[in-house]
């Protein structure tokens, strides 16, 4: 287990140069957002998740692994929540350009990989597109756009199916995880939100095969679905569940980072 600082900004310029030159040198850039998460969760919810889970993952890696964490990008692309006070959203073009500007400089330094470690679901597609364009601009840099909650198989045993599908924002999972990570930031309310009633047909129920998010999604706005900003059911949230979610997320990403850092993937044809 590592006890050293993994913060990129803690390096001197000479050490940054040495680290960049190492085989498999990797920078992880956490992405959050400043957006409403209902009346009970902080605006920084996604930022807290990205920072805290990444910190726990990197802490478990051996000290000699050449991986460093950049400062969290705490302002994201959140137009779907702008009707709620407190939300601050960058334009898609600005965030896109920011990834290109920062990423290309890491490529020029000689780093081999950049992981975009994102905890905000509303900017998944944007970061994927930015990652592709960054590869064109800086072909020597492997760019891996990741979403915190994607591919975590243990979630199926922890979160009911209805909430995994319908609980898009500030529901059971996010409230429980925040109760585990920063309980002092969680309010006393446990709202149910979204004009989707589990098991019943409503005006907001998607037709067969379609979902608000998923394989056939809809570009939704929070105000269209919820008066509170919550899209899901937070009533059964608890810190015990949050601890299980934290463990599942940390173990999932620790496993992926371990396998990545022990490989030379991805290697591209030139």
C-alpha positions in Angstrom: 0.0 0.0 0.0 1.3 3.4 -1.0 1.9 6.1 1.6 3.5 8.6 -0.9 1.8 11.6 -2.4 0.3 10.8 -5.8 -0.5 14.4 -6.5 1.1 15.6 -9.8 1.4 19.1 -8.5 3.6 17.9 -5.7 6.4 16.9 -8.1 9.3 19.3 -8.9 9.7 20.0 -12.6 12.7 17.7 -12.7 10.8 14.8 -11.1 7.9 15.4 -13.4 10.3 15.0 -16.3 11.7 11.8 -14.9 8.2 10.4 -14.2 7.0 11.2 -17.7 9.9 9.3 -19.2 9.1 6.1 -17.3 7.5 3.2 -19.1 3.7 3.3 -18.7 3.7 6.8 -17.1 0.1 7.7 -16.4 -1.8 10.7 -15.2 -5.3 10.4 -13.8 -7.5 13.5 -14.1 -10.6 13.4 -11.9 -13.8 15.1 -13.2 -16.7 16.2 -11.1 -19.2 19.0 -11.3 -20.8 21.8 -9.4 -24.5 21.0 -9.8 -27.7 20.5 -7.8 -28.1 17.1 -6.1 -31.5 17.7 -4.6 -32.2 19.5 -1.3 -30.1 17.0 0.7 -26.8 16.6 -1.1 -24.0 19.1 -1.8 -23.3 20.7 -5.1 -19.9 19.1 -5.1 -21.3 15.5 -4.9 -19.7 14.3 -8.1 -16.4 16.0 -7.3 -16.3 14.4 -3.8 -16.9 11.0 -5.3 -14.2 11.3 -8.0 -11.6 12.6 -5.5 -12.3 10.2 -2.6 -12.7 7.0 -4.6 -9.6 7.8 -6.7 -7.6 8.6 -3.6 -8.5 5.2 -2.0 -7.6 3.4 -5.3 -4.2 5.1 -5.7 -3.4 4.5 -2.0 -3.6 0.8 -2.6 -1.2 0.7 -5.5 2.6 -0.1 -5.0 4.8 2.9 -4.5 6.8 2.3 -7.6 3.9 2.4 -10.0 4.3 5.5 -12.2 0.8 7.0 -11.8 -0.1 10.5 -10.7 -3.3 12.4 -10.0 -4.1 15.8 -11.4 -6.2 18.4 -9.5 -9.9 17.6 -9.9 -11.8 19.4 -12.6 -14.7 20.6 -10.3 -16.6 22.6 -12.9 -18.2 20.4 -15.5 -20.8 20.3 -18.2 -24.2 20.4 -16.4 -26.8 22.2 -18.6 -29.5 19.7 -17.6 -29.4 21.1 -14.0 -29.0 24.8 -14.7 -32.6 25.6 -13.8 -31.7 24.9 -10.2 -29.7 27.5 -8.2 -26.1 26.6 -7.4 -25.4 24.8 -10.6 -22.5 26.2 -12.5 -22.0 24.7 -16.0 -19.2 25.1 -18.4 -20.1 25.1 -22.1 -19.5 21.8 -23.9 -17.0 23.6 -26.2 -15.0 25.0 -23.3 -14.7 21.7 -21.5 -13.8 19.9 -24.7 -11.1 22.5 -25.4 -9.8 22.2 -21.9 -9.2 18.5 -22.3 -7.3 19.1 -25.5 -5.2 21.9 -24.1 -4.2 20.0 -20.9 -3.9 16.6 -22.5 -1.7 17.7 -25.3 0.7 19.3 -22.7 1.0 15.9 -20.9 1.8 14.3 -24.3 4.5 16.9 -24.9 6.0 16.1 -21.5 6.2 12.4 -22.5 3.5 10.9 -20.4 2.1 7.7 -22.0 -1.5 7.6 -20.7 -4.2 10.0 -19.5 -7.2 8.6 -17.7 -10.2 10.9 -17.5 -11.8 9.6 -14.2 -15.3 11.1 -14.4 -18.1 10.9 -11.8 -20.7 13.0 -13.5 -23.0 11.1 -15.8 -24.0 14.2 -17.8 -20.6 14.6 -19.4 -19.7 11.0 -20.3 -20.3 11.5 -24.1 -18.5 14.8 -24.1 -15.4 13.4 -22.5 -15.4 10.4 -24.8 -15.5 12.8 -27.8 -12.8 15.0 -26.4 -10.6 11.9 -25.7 -11.0 10.9 -29.4 -10.0 14.3 -30.6 -7.1 14.5 -28.2 -5.8 11.2 -29.7 -5.8 12.9 -33.1 -4.0 15.9 -31.8 -1.5 13.9 -29.6 -1.2 10.4 -31.0 1.6 9.4 -28.6 -0.8 9.7 -25.7 -3.3 7.0 -24.9 -6.5 8.5 -23.5 -9.0 6.5 -21.5 -12.3 8.2 -20.6 -13.9 6.3 -17.7 -17.1 6.8 -15.7 -17.0 6.0 -12.0 -20.2 3.9 -11.9 -19.7 1.9 -15.2 -19.0 -1.8 -15.1 -19.2 -2.2 -11.4 -20.8 -5.6 -11.2 -21.3 -5.6 -7.4 -23.9 -2.8 -7.9 -26.4 -5.4 -9.0 -26.4 -7.0 -5.5 -26.5 -3.6 -3.7 -29.0 -1.5 -5.6 -32.5 -2.7 -6.6 -33.1 -3.0 -10.3 -35.7 -0.2 -10.4 -33.3 2.2 -8.8 -30.4 1.2 -11.0 -32.6 2.1 -14.0 -34.7 5.0 -12.7 -32.5 6.4 -9.9 -30.4 8.7 -12.1 -29.6 11.5 -9.7 -29.3 12.0 -6.0 -31.2 8.8 -5.2 -30.3 5.7 -3.2 -26.8 5.1 -4.4 -25.5 8.7 -4.4 -27.1 9.5 -1.0 -25.8 6.4 0.6 -22.3 6.9 -0.7 -22.2 10.5 0.5 -23.4 9.3 3.9 -20.3 7.1 4.0 -17.8 9.6 2.6 -19.0 12.9 4.1 -22.0 12.5 6.3 -21.7 16.1 7.6 -22.7 17.3 4.1 -25.9 15.3 3.9 -29.2 17.0 4.9 -32.0 15.3 6.8 -34.4 15.1 3.9 -34.7 11.8 1.9 -36.7 12.8 -1.1 -38.3 10.8 -3.9 -38.1 12.6 -7.2 -38.8 12.2 -10.9 -42.1 11.9 -12.5 -41.6 8.2 -13.0 -43.6 5.9 -10.7 -42.0 2.5 -10.4 -44.3 -0.1 -11.8 -46.9 2.3 -13.2 -47.4 4.1 -16.5 -47.1 7.9 -16.4 -46.6 10.7 -19.0 -42.9 10.4 -18.4 -42.7 6.6 -18.7 -40.6 5.8 -21.8 -42.1 3.5 -24.5 -40.8 0.0 -24.7 -37.1 -0.2 -25.5 -36.4 3.4 -24.6 -34.9 4.8 -21.4 -33.9 8.2 -20.0 -30.4 6.8 -20.0 -29.1 3.6 -21.5 -28.9 1.9 -24.9 -31.7 4.1 -26.4 -31.6 7.3 -24.3 -33.3 10.7 -24.1 -31.6 14.1 -23.5 -33.5 15.0 -20.4 -33.6 18.1 -18.3 -33.9 17.8 -14.5 -36.7 20.4 -14.3 -38.8 18.3 -16.6 -38.6 15.3 -14.3 -38.4 16.6 -10.8 -39.4 19.6 -8.7 -36.7 18.7 -6.1 -33.9 17.9 -8.5 -33.9 14.3 -7.3 -34.5 11.6 -9.9 -34.8 8.4 -7.9 -35.7 7.3 -4.4 -33.3 8.2 -1.5 -35.6 7.0 1.3 -33.7 3.9 2.2 -30.3 5.5 2.0 -27.9 4.6 4.8 -24.2 4.7 5.6 -23.9 1.0 5.8 -25.0 0.7 2.2 -22.6 3.6 1.4 -19.7 1.7 2.8 -20.6 -1.3 0.7 -20.8 0.9 -2.4 -17.5 2.6 -1.5 -15.8 -0.9 -1.2 -17.3 -2.0 -4.5 -16.1 1.1 -6.4 -12.6 1.0 -4.9 -12.1 -2.6 -5.5 -13.4 -2.4 -9.1 -11.1 0.5 -10.0 -8.2 -0.9 -8.1 -8.5 -4.1 -10.1 -8.6 -2.1 -13.4 -5.8 0.2 -12.5 -3.6 -2.7 -11.4 -4.1 -4.6 -14.7 -3.6 -1.5 -16.7 -0.4 -0.5 -14.9 1.1 -4.0 -15.2 0.6 -3.9 -19.0 1.9 -1.8 -21.9 -1.6 -1.4 -23.3 -2.8 0.3 -25.4 -0.1 0.0 -28.1 -1.1 1.6 -31.4 0.1 1.0 -34.9 2.0 3.9 -36.3 
